[in-house]
Amino acid sequence: MIITITSSKVPSEHSEKVEIFLRDFLPRLKQQQGVLGIYHFARPDKEDESTIVIWKSQEDVKRYREGELIKEAFAFESQLILQSTREGYPLIYGAGVEFESE
C-alpha cells in the first residue's frame, strides 16, 4: 500500500472556497480505483490543510496522477495561487486499515 500526502498553504480568505471544492472533489477521489481511505484536516491557525490518501498500489497512484481528476485539483490550486506539495510513500503499518495481499 501507498500513502500520499497533499499539503497546501490556505490563507484564511480562501478557506471557505477550499472547503466547498473539497466537498465535491474528495467523494470523487474516493471512487478512484485503489483508494482505501481518505483523511483531510485543516489547521486554520497555521493556514494549512492536508489530505492523506491510502492506496492499494503505486499503480493506482500513478493512474490517478496521470488522469483527469487531478487536473481539476491543479486548476483549482492555480486559480487561487495555492502552494501545494505532494508526496507518496510505501505504507509499512496502518492501524485500522485492511492490508490486502498483492
Phi, psi and omega in degrees: 000157182234141172247130175245145181232123173248120180244135182225142169278123183234098176302148185306328181291346179252355187300320180293319178298320179295315180298319178296315178300313184293329177302327178271319188286313186298320175298326177287326175296319179300333180279352180294145180302130175091357179280123179261331180190153178226135177229130181230138175216155180234147174235084184304325180294336178255358181055047174217160179218151179222145174236128179248129179237134175258124183245153176292320187208164175296327179297323178294319177298314181299316180300316178296314184290345176256001185267187184280326186297317181296333178298327176296318179296316179300317181295318179296315178299318180295318180301318182267359183055050177273141175267119181231148172235145179235129179229158176213140184217149172296136179272121182268321181217138177214103177292129179085358178256129179285115176276135179244145175290141179256000000 
